[in-house]
Amino acid sequence: MSLVGKNIDAFCSRCRLQLAHIVLYEVGGAVHRVKCKTCGCEHRYHGPRPEKRREVPAERRPGRETSRMLRPVRPVDARQWEQRKASTTSDAVVWDYKWTENYEKGDVVAHPQFGRGFVEKVATDSMEVLFREGRKQMAINRRPEMNGEDKA
């Protein structure tokens, strides 16, 4: 029994989804070409796509935690960060990190990804910040048009 002209579920190469298609023709009794009922694209019949399942160990989850776990932390930096955090008073000013701002050595900054950090060295357009995960070079003192923001 021919399926030509009948509806069939297939993977649409344009929509990138499993959608309803119309069978255009068969070759040797197998569906060969279909037309997507959603976008109208005619393409080869791809059939249903199997679900891709990767086996991920429980200790390695996708996202920020994965990148943090894989990044080696120097014990010296972690100890120094803990000492700096302990010596900081509770009423100390913590600045939200913005690369358009200028900072001084000794400032405490809050970074959205790395958390609390302590400014160690300052140059004209960058600074070295000590975070729990280690030292990072951070951009500072940049003009707003350099970071893609429009002038108001």
C-alpha angles and dihedrals in degrees: 000000000000122000095199109133093014128117119256134171113243141155110266111219092205100043091037089219139105102257143156114280137179117236109240099182145341132222118206092348093305125109108256110167131026140179121223112236090208105050102011093236115153115214145141117294108260099179124215114328115231115236112260110230121180120197106234119184114241092243092056113061124170116255138050096327091061093056091047093050094050096047110091115231121210109233090220092058092046091051092047091049091051090049092049091048092049092049093050113097120234092244094054116129113251113198122210106238114250121165091217091064130082121232136192132221109278096029118135115226133189113217119195093228106025099036124215117007139176121226108237105170132012129202128173096274105012143036137200113236126192110222128174088259094051141277120325133189107229129191117240140170094032124156114248093241090057093064097049099261119136120237113254 
